[in-house]
Each structure stands twice: as C-alpha cells, then as structure tokens.
Amino acid sequence: MALFDALDSDLDDIAARCTDDDAGVRRVAMLELAEVTDEGAVPLLVKGLGDADPAVREAAAKALDEHSGEGIVSALVNALEDPVAAVRVAAAETLAEKKDPESVALLIARVDHPEPFVRAAALRTVRELVTPEALPAALRALKDQSPEVRREAIGVLGYLKADQALPALMAAAGDADPSVRRAVMSALVFTRPGGPGAAALLGGLADTQWQVREQAAASIGKVRLPEAIGPLIATMNDESWQVRAKAANALGRICALPAIPALGQALSHEVSNLRKEAAAALGEIASPTALVFLEPAAGDPDPDVRKLVRWAIGRCQAAV
C-alpha cells in the first residue's frame, strides 16, 4: 500500500492545503503530491519550491522526483540557489535522478555561478547526461578554487571518456587536494595501455594518500595495464592493506605470472579480505607454480578464503 493511500488524494483538496497557514500542513501536502498522478500536481510542487518555509521547499524538491513535465527542470535548477542547504541538496539529488536533456544548457550556465555548491551540483548533474556539450565547462572548472568543483569536473570528464581531456586530467593528477587526485585515478579508466593516461595511473601508486593509491590500483586493474606489473608487485608491500588488496586484484586481472610469490605471501596476512583477493588473483593467473602457496592455505580459518583457495587450486591443477 502506498504511503498516502489512506489520505484524501483529491487534487483540489490538496491544493487548498498547499496554501494553509500552517507550514506543517503545507509540507504534508507536498508529500501527498508525490503520490498524485494528475499532471496538475506539477505546478503546485513548483510553486512549493518558493514556499516561505524551507521544510516545505525541501519536500517539494523531493516530490518532484516522481513527476515529469514542463517547468520542472528549470525550477529545480533555480532551487540550487536556495539559501537553505537541505533544499539545495534535495534539488540537486532530484535533478541528478531525472537525467533530463532539457537541463543541459541551464546546468552548463550554472558552472560559472558565484556559489561553489551550485557549480559542483551543476557539474554532478550534467555528468549523468554524458553530453559532449559539457566538455568545455568541465575543463574550465578544473581550475576552480573549490576542490569539490574540481572533483565534479573530473567526474564529467571521466564519463565523457574524451581523449582531448587527457592532458588536463594528467595535470590534475598533481592537484593539492587528495580527493581530486583520487577522482583523477577513477576517471582515467578509459586510458589505454601505453597511453599517456597510463603514466598518471602508475604515478598514483606512489601517492602520499592511501585512498589515492587504492584507486590507482583499482583503475589499473580495470584497464589491465601490462606495464604496471612491476609497480603493482612493489605495491603488495604497501603499508595499507586496502591498497594491497586492490593491487592483488589488478595483478589477477592482468594474469601477472611474476606476481605469484608476492600474492602467495599475502595469503598469510592477518586481514582476510586481502587473503581473499590474493587467492582470487592466483586463481586468475592459474599457474601450477602457485600451488606451493595455495595448498598450505586450504585450511584458512575464513570460510570465504577457503572457498577461493579451493577454486584457485582447481584452476592451477587444471593448467598442469
């Protein structure tokens, strides 16, 4: 049963409550309108975005996620400038869910807005549309003073997978903010082995922040960079087990034979998640030389590790 099935859903009655003196009544009216299929609900919700009470405006922004129609996108884009953060966030989330091509021009225009939140929200929303029209604005936003805006700009470039953005992304790999550098590592999954982006990913394995190193290893695994085998093996000694786990996964994806000893040593690590990744990687490599490491691990205390070890042993034995 829908949340408001038991309530009066007559549009005229709800419309009357949208102008009630009590803000709580108006807010509930906005919530009810999310359940109303009549297209007449849209203008009431759009009007609710201009209500004097922020809770009503927030409810209206959320309720518009359930509707489509003329004027919704422009109203939500304008709501990105609301003085109350909760309303701005609700409007941004609804816009991102809609993925409406109508919003492209409006959003790109907001990339130069005075408020960092609006700039970042506009980029985050336009990213989901994967439109080449956003490329110039995203490249421009890489020089923004706000790390959040730069991070969202990188997200746009990563979704577009545009080769012409590679030089800018590589430059951003040296950004002062670690969250921006991590975003670059994630965005570079469209690079190719031997390409310019590969060098930036390899550089990410040596970043001072473990989260950046972790993302670099994950992206290298997705791209399957053969030139990363040596650096990834070295990364199996990283101080962070999370980084080691991603490196192990990447080595398995690349089927890196030289990594077998390093992966074998990881089977005795205290963190079971790392042992699982090491076992899975050895199974992907599927070399009989890995059996000397896998067979002693068959009695691992973690059942998930044991399962993967058995699978890996079977793969290695089949390769004999």
Secondary structure, 3 states (H helix, E strand, C coil): CCCCCCCCCCHHHHHHHCCCCCHHHHHHHHHHHCCCCCCCHHHHHHHHCCCCCHHHHHHHHHHHHHCCCCCHHHHHHHHCCCCCHHHHHHHHHHHHHHCCHHHHHHHHHHCCCCCHHHHHHHHHHHHCCCCHHHHHHHHHHCCCCCHHHHHHHHHHHHHHCCHHHHHHHHHHCCCCCHHHHHHHHHHHHHCCCCCHHHHHHHHHCCCCCHHHHHHHHHHHHHHCCHHHHHHHHHHCCCCCHHHHHHHHHHHHHHCCHHHHHHHHHHCCCCCHHHHHHHHHHHHHHCCHHHHHHHHHHHHCCCHHHHHHHHHHHHHHHHCC
